[in-house]
Amino acid sequence: MSALELANKIREKFGEVISEPIEFRGEITIDLSDPAKIEKVCQFAKSKLGFDMLLDATSLDNYGDDPRWTLVYELYGTVHASHLRIKTSVGEEAGELPSISGVWATADWHEREIFDMMGIRFKGHPDLRRILMWDGYPHHPLRKDFPLAGKATDVPEVAFTDRAPLEGGPFVTSAGGSDSIAREPRVRDPEADR
Amino acid sequence: MDSREIGYNSKIEGNVVVTKVDAAIDWCRKQSLWPMPMGLACCAIELMAAGASKFDIARFGAEVMRFSPRQSDVMIVAGTVTYKMALAVRRVYDQMPAPKWVIAMGACASTGGMYRSYAVLQGVDNIIPVDVYVAGCPPRPEALLDALIKLQGKVQNEPSLSQGAAA
C-alpha cells in the first residue's frame, strides 16, 4: 500500500482534522489541525496501518507567527516500506501536546530533546527531563529569540554556562563562491548577502 | 654506610649517583606519569592512537591509562568539554591525588575550538589548571607525545619535597 493510500486511510478515520495529503518529491505529508489528537492518530497509524517505526520527531520555531511551534513526526512502516510525515502546530501559550512515547518507546528521548531545545511540553511523558543541557538550565537554546552566543547562567554548585566569545562572528561560509578565498568562513552580514 | 666510603670504596664505586632527593623523586615521577584519559570527542581517537603500537606512549612511561582518577597523575582532556560535562571533569580532577597535572589536548579543550556555542565550555582552563596545551583539531599523536615530553620537563623542575611542593 502506498503512503498516499495510507494517508487517506488516516483521513477517513479522523476526518476534518487531517489535511489533504501533500506530495512533495515523492514524500507524503499530512497536517493535523488539532494537536490534542496526535497520540490517537499515531496509535491508529501504528496499530492499524503498520507504521511500526518512528524515524524522528522534531520541532520548528515559527518565531513571530501564530501558532509558534510546529512538530514534525516521521513515520515508517517496515512491512510496506512507506514513509509518512505528520505535522501539527501548537501555540506558544498552550505549549503542550500529548506525548506519543506510549506509542513508540523511541519517542521518549526525541520528546526530551524537543523539550530541552524548544521548551514544548508533552503531556503524559514518563520522564520529561532535559537531555542535552544540564538540569536546571533556564533557557531553551534552539528558539529563534535565543542569542547564538548563549546566555550566562549560574546555579551554584550545580552547573554554569557562559556567553561564548563570537569575536565579530558568526563566521559564515559562502557556498558557490568563485574560489576558496570567496568561500571560506568569514564575518559576514547575512542581510547584506541577499 | 658511611658517606665517606662512597667516593673511594672500590666495591661500590661506579654504582652510586649523588643527587638531590627532589631531583630523584621528580625523575621517577616524570618517567611514570599515569594518564587519566578524559576522552570527550574525536581527540580521544588520537589519544588511543598515541597509546597503540605505532606511536607507543609507553616509550615515555605513560602507557598506564587509569580509568580511576585515584590512580592517575595526569589528566589528558581530549575533546570538547560541554557545560553539562564540565563539572564532572572538575569532579574527576578533584578526585586525583596530588601531585597532578593536566594536558588540554586539541583546540576544543584548550579554547572551545570551533564551538562558539551556548553548550561548550570555552577552554577547560576555566575550571581546572592546565599545564600543557596542544594545538590541533585533532592533534596528531606526535603532538601529544611532544606535550608529554614538555610536561616531563616541567615535572623535572618542580620541587617535590622541599618548599613549594604541591600540597
Boltz contact constraints between the chains, C-beta under 6 A:
constraints:
  - contact:
      token1: [A, 134]
      token2: [B, 84]
      max_distance: 6.0
  - contact:
      token1: [A, 141]
      token2: [B, 118]
      max_distance: 6.0
  - contact:
      token1: [A, 150]
      token2: [B, 118]
      max_distance: 6.0
  - contact:
      token1: [A, 159]
      token2: [B, 87]
      max_distance: 6.0
  - contact:
      token1: [A, 161]
      token2: [B, 83]
      max_distance: 6.0
  - contact:
      token1: [A, 164]
      token2: [B, 116]
      max_distance: 6.0
  - contact:
      token1: [A, 164]
      token2: [B, 117]
      max_distance: 6.0
  - contact:
      token1: [A, 166]
      token2: [B, 116]
      max_distance: 6.0
